[in-house]
Amino acid sequence: MRDVRGVTGTPGAAGSASVVVSKDGLPAWLGPVVRAAETVQPLQLSRFLPPEDGAGRQSAVLILFGDGEQGPELLLMERSGSLRSHAGQPAFPGGALDPEDGDPTADGPLRAALREAEEETGLDPHGVQLFGVLPKLYIPVSSFVVTPVLGWWREPSPVDAVDPNETARVFTVPVADLTDPANRATVTHPSGFRGPAFLVESALVWGFTAGVIDRLLHYSGWERPWDREKLVTLDRRS
């Protein structure tokens, strides 16, 4: 058995180590996030939950917290503007489970979150300690069943867009900027979608990613009162 902070075990059939979740040694400021992850219910995160018939493509995202120059921060990436789906949108690193990731009802989503983050941003997964998993959510427009995986960037490594055809840039956002009322708004879309948004790091974070961040801030007790009537209107190309 070897311990590499979040990835432990011996190689399995797919040639990768088993993945575990550990809360040992986390910084004290992550305590509210840990407690929120342990108690939050699916409908408290989103009204869109996985279909009961099991339909949908299994996927995972990595919600990675680090300790930056301005305090706690989150790792995000901006998708390439040439993609057919979610072009130009900021998002958590992540994607669909591959067969090599294993059982989607066991540690498959954990493996997928780390693998996708490495493939998209170049981060070293051995420097990531996974400490929680949120309930599975659903993205109707793409039929993805998403498992949000929480991680602590114990040993930060250089990150950048690995494939410019898929990722325009990789960046971190201070949690202080996400909680700043001046950076918050409500987006409206011609499709009828309406939801929280964040104007940070020259980007508009909205949709699934913004919804999860919004709920994490709320249930962690980090949310500050903000003007929900401040609107940002998206066009149909968004």
C-alpha positions as CSV (number, residue, x, y, z in Angstrom):
1,M,0.0,0.0,0.0
2,R,1.4,3.4,-0.9
3,D,0.1,6.8,0.1
4,V,0.2,9.6,-2.5
5,R,-2.3,12.0,-1.0
6,G,-5.6,11.0,-2.4
7,V,-4.5,8.2,-4.7
8,T,-3.7,5.0,-2.7
9,G,-3.5,1.3,-3.3
10,T,-2.0,-1.1,-5.7
11,P,-2.5,-1.2,-9.5
12,G,-5.8,-2.8,-10.5
13,A,-6.9,-4.5,-13.7
14,A,-6.9,-1.2,-15.6
15,G,-3.3,-0.4,-14.4
16,S,-4.3,2.4,-12.1
17,A,-4.3,2.7,-8.3
18,S,-7.5,2.6,-6.2
19,V,-8.7,6.0,-5.1
20,V,-9.7,7.0,-1.6
21,V,-11.3,10.0,0.1
22,S,-9.5,11.3,3.1
23,K,-10.1,14.3,5.4
24,D,-6.8,13.9,7.3
25,G,-4.6,17.0,7.4
26,L,-6.9,19.4,5.7
27,P,-6.5,23.1,6.4
28,A,-9.0,24.5,9.0
29,W,-10.7,26.8,6.5
30,L,-11.9,23.8,4.5
31,G,-13.9,22.6,7.5
32,P,-17.2,24.3,6.4
33,V,-16.9,22.8,2.9
34,V,-16.3,19.3,4.5
35,R,-19.4,19.7,6.7
36,A,-21.5,20.9,3.8
37,A,-20.5,17.9,1.6
38,E,-21.4,15.5,4.4
39,T,-24.9,16.9,4.9
40,V,-26.2,18.5,1.7
41,Q,-29.0,16.8,-0.1
42,P,-29.3,16.5,-3.9
43,L,-32.3,18.9,-4.2
44,Q,-30.4,21.5,-2.2
45,L,-27.8,21.6,-5.0
46,S,-30.0,21.4,-8.1
47,R,-33.6,20.7,-9.2
48,F,-32.0,18.6,-12.0
49,L,-31.3,15.1,-10.7
50,P,-30.3,11.9,-12.6
51,P,-33.2,10.1,-14.3
52,E,-34.6,7.3,-12.2
53,D,-34.3,4.9,-15.2
54,G,-30.5,5.2,-15.2
55,A,-30.3,7.1,-18.4
56,G,-27.5,9.6,-19.0
57,R,-23.8,9.5,-19.5
58,Q,-21.8,9.1,-16.3
59,S,-19.2,11.8,-15.8
60,A,-17.3,13.6,-13.0
61,V,-15.8,17.0,-12.3
62,L,-13.0,18.0,-9.9
63,I,-13.8,20.9,-7.6
64,L,-10.2,21.7,-6.5
65,F,-9.5,24.1,-3.7
66,G,-6.0,25.5,-3.2
67,D,-4.3,28.0,-1.0
68,G,-3.2,30.9,-3.2
69,E,-1.6,34.3,-2.7
70,Q,-5.0,35.8,-1.9
71,G,-6.2,32.9,0.3
72,P,-8.4,30.0,-0.7
73,E,-9.0,29.6,-4.4
74,L,-10.7,27.4,-6.9
75,L,-9.3,25.9,-10.1
76,L,-11.3,26.5,-13.3
77,M,-10.8,26.2,-17.0
78,E,-12.3,27.9,-20.0
79,R,-13.5,25.7,-22.8
80,S,-12.3,26.4,-26.4
81,G,-14.6,28.6,-28.4
82,S,-14.6,26.1,-31.2
83,L,-16.3,23.3,-29.3
84,R,-19.7,22.2,-30.3
85,S,-21.0,22.0,-26.7
86,H,-20.5,24.6,-24.0
87,A,-18.0,26.6,-26.2
88,G,-16.2,29.3,-24.3
89,Q,-17.7,28.5,-21.0
90,P,-15.6,28.4,-17.8
91,A,-16.0,25.0,-16.0
92,F,-14.5,22.6,-13.5
93,P,-12.0,20.2,-15.0
94,G,-13.9,17.0,-15.8
95,G,-15.6,14.8,-18.3
96,A,-17.2,11.4,-19.1
97,L,-16.0,8.2,-17.4
98,D,-13.9,5.9,-19.5
99,P,-13.9,2.1,-19.1
100,E,-10.5,2.4,-17.5
101,D,-12.0,4.4,-14.7
102,G,-13.9,1.5,-13.3
103,D,-17.3,1.2,-11.6
104,P,-19.4,4.4,-11.8
105,T,-21.1,3.4,-8.6
106,A,-17.8,3.0,-6.7
107,D,-14.5,4.9,-7.2
108,G,-15.0,5.4,-11.0
109,P,-16.0,9.0,-10.7
110,L,-13.0,9.7,-8.4
111,R,-10.6,8.3,-11.0
112,A,-12.3,10.1,-13.8
113,A,-12.2,13.5,-12.0
114,L,-8.4,13.2,-11.4
115,R,-7.7,11.7,-14.9
116,E,-9.7,14.4,-16.7
117,A,-8.1,17.2,-14.6
118,E,-4.6,15.9,-15.5
119,E,-5.5,15.6,-19.2
120,E,-7.1,19.1,-19.4
121,T,-4.9,21.1,-17.1
122,G,-1.7,19.1,-16.7
123,L,-1.9,19.1,-12.9
124,D,-0.1,16.3,-11.1
125,P,-2.9,14.2,-9.5
126,H,-0.5,12.9,-6.8
127,G,-0.6,16.4,-5.3
128,V,-4.4,16.3,-4.9
129,Q,-6.1,15.0,-1.8
130,L,-9.8,14.0,-2.4
131,F,-11.9,14.8,0.6
132,G,-15.5,14.6,-0.4
133,V,-18.1,13.7,-3.0
134,L,-21.3,15.6,-3.6
135,P,-24.6,14.0,-4.8
136,K,-24.8,13.1,-8.5
137,L,-26.5,15.9,-10.5
138,Y,-27.9,16.0,-14.1
139,I,-27.3,18.4,-17.0
140,P,-30.4,18.0,-19.3
141,V,-28.9,19.7,-22.3
142,S,-26.1,17.2,-22.6
143,S,-27.6,14.2,-20.7
144,F,-24.6,14.0,-18.4
145,V,-24.9,12.5,-14.9
146,V,-22.2,14.4,-13.0
147,T,-20.5,13.5,-9.8
148,P,-18.8,16.5,-8.3
149,V,-15.6,15.4,-6.5
150,L,-14.0,17.7,-3.9
151,G,-10.2,18.0,-3.7
152,W,-7.5,19.9,-1.7
153,W,-4.5,20.9,-3.8
154,R,-2.0,19.9,-1.1
155,E,1.0,20.1,-3.4
156,P,0.2,22.5,-6.3
157,S,1.8,21.8,-9.7
158,P,2.0,23.9,-12.8
159,V,-1.2,24.0,-14.9
160,D,-2.0,25.2,-18.4
161,A,-4.3,24.3,-21.3
162,V,-3.0,20.9,-22.5
163,D,-5.0,20.9,-25.7
164,P,-5.9,24.3,-27.1
165,N,-8.6,22.7,-29.3
166,E,-10.5,21.8,-26.1
167,T,-9.3,24.3,-23.5
168,A,-8.7,28.0,-24.0
169,R,-7.1,28.6,-20.6
170,V,-6.7,27.4,-17.1
171,F,-7.0,29.8,-14.1
172,T,-7.6,30.0,-10.4
173,V,-10.2,32.2,-8.8
174,P,-9.9,33.5,-5.2
175,V,-12.9,32.5,-3.1
176,A,-12.9,36.1,-1.8
177,D,-13.7,37.2,-5.4
178,L,-16.5,34.6,-5.7
179,T,-18.1,35.8,-2.5
180,D,-17.7,39.5,-3.4
181,P,-21.2,40.9,-4.1
182,A,-19.8,43.1,-6.8
183,N,-18.8,40.0,-8.8
184,R,-22.2,38.3,-8.6
185,A,-25.2,38.5,-10.9
186,T,-28.1,36.5,-12.3
187,V,-27.9,35.3,-15.9
188,T,-30.9,35.0,-18.2
189,H,-30.9,33.0,-21.4
190,P,-33.4,33.1,-24.3
191,S,-34.1,29.4,-23.6
192,G,-35.6,30.4,-20.3
193,F,-32.7,29.5,-18.2
194,R,-32.1,31.7,-15.2
195,G,-29.4,31.2,-12.6
196,P,-26.5,32.5,-10.6
197,A,-23.3,33.8,-12.2
198,F,-19.9,35.1,-11.3
199,L,-17.9,37.8,-13.1
200,V,-14.3,36.9,-12.2
201,E,-10.9,36.7,-13.9
202,S,-12.3,38.3,-17.1
203,A,-14.8,35.5,-17.4
204,L,-18.5,35.0,-16.9
205,V,-19.0,31.8,-14.9
206,W,-22.6,30.5,-15.3
207,G,-24.7,27.4,-15.8
208,F,-23.9,24.1,-14.0
209,T,-20.5,25.3,-12.7
210,A,-21.9,28.6,-11.3
211,G,-24.8,26.7,-9.8
212,V,-22.6,24.3,-7.9
213,I,-20.3,27.1,-6.7
214,D,-23.3,29.1,-5.5
215,R,-24.6,26.2,-3.5
216,L,-21.2,25.4,-2.0
217,L,-20.8,29.0,-0.9
218,H,-24.2,29.0,0.6
219,Y,-24.1,25.8,2.5
220,S,-20.5,26.4,3.7
221,G,-21.6,29.7,5.2
222,W,-19.3,31.7,3.0
223,E,-22.0,33.4,0.9
224,R,-22.5,37.2,1.3
225,P,-25.7,39.1,0.5
226,W,-25.8,40.0,-3.2
227,D,-28.1,41.7,-5.6
228,R,-30.1,39.0,-7.3
229,E,-31.8,41.6,-9.6
230,K,-28.5,42.4,-11.2
231,L,-29.0,40.7,-14.6
232,V,-26.6,39.6,-17.3
233,T,-28.4,38.5,-20.5
234,L,-26.9,35.8,-22.7
235,D,-27.6,35.4,-26.4
236,R,-28.6,32.2,-28.2
237,R,-25.0,31.5,-29.2
238,S,-23.9,31.1,-25.6
